[in-house]
Amino acid sequence: MHKRLEPETGQSSARLMIRRFRRHRLAVVGLVVVVLMVLMAALAPLLAPDDPNRIFDKFESSPSGEHLLGTDSVGRDVLSRLIYGARVSMSVGVGAVVVYVVIGVLLGLLAGYYGGWVDQVLMRITDVFMSFPYFMVILILVSVLGPSLLTIIVVIGALAWPMIGRLVRGSVLSIKGSDYVQAAVALGYRTPRILFRHILPNALSPIVVNATFGVAQAIILESGLSFLGMGVRPPAASWGNMLSEAQSITVLSSQPWIWIPPGLMILLAVLAINFVGDGLRDSMESRSES
């Protein structure tokens, strides 16, 4: 009878969380924007009016009927590159978060569950990673390994896990003394089953919220790297390397169509994702209090 009640309780809790999320209007708007950006990235070949690397004979031309957002200094269509640039930003955001969530969750589970010397060693490693000048280390590693989409995803993911590792460890420390965990231990369940079926599902709230904000942070990092010439290699389109053309005073003052669109896309993506994160945090905190 208890097993039959668990799914219903889980479903009602999920419905309650969705209702609370829907009341957060900015979060709903942010979710719509994020979904539209993901669709734009996925359907880029269908939505882009031209090949993003095609060079036209009009250099730095202002917006017109032929090129709605004009062309850049090389003669490429800005709108097409803007649409394809969403692929890089979304790939880096999601990919880096997947990497660091896997690392952080695994280490946090082990540190919180086993405690003792395992906890001490893993937390000291975490302290070392948190003491690094984050952006500078990423710059150095990317320059050594060679700038590419995969390198950026792996480097950001490999360095960004300490915060989520600490969050998971704290959740495990508060959960592992619960009756259902102690019952699972008494019944002789194997440690992986206890960690991933009994403890991890009850520690998902901080993981989901942190991962959501992490996507926005990864997008900003990739844009900064590309702006400095250490991101995705040209001629691949990226919002960051589109912004790099704005280092010229002439472009900043008289050719706003080259740098304003990618800057607005970065701003819009980060704001939308942060709004979603705020909504998830509020709905999950309300669920845990009820």
Buried (B, 14 or more C-beta within 10 A) or exposed (E): EEEEEEEEEEEEEEEBBEEBBEEBEBBBBBBEBBEEBBEBBEEBEEBBEBEBBEBBEBEBBBBEEEBBBBBBEBBBBBBBBBBBBBBBBBBBBBBBBBBBBEBBBBBBBBBBBBBEEBBEEBBEBBEEBEEEEBEEBBBEBBBEEEBBBEBBBBBBBBBBBBBBBBBBBBBBBEBBEEEEBEEBEEEEBEEEEBBEEBBBEBBBBBBEBBBBBBBBBBBBBBBBBBBBBBBBBEEBBBBBBBBBBBEBEEBBEEBBBBBBBBBEBBEBBBBBBBBBBBBBBBBBBBBEEE
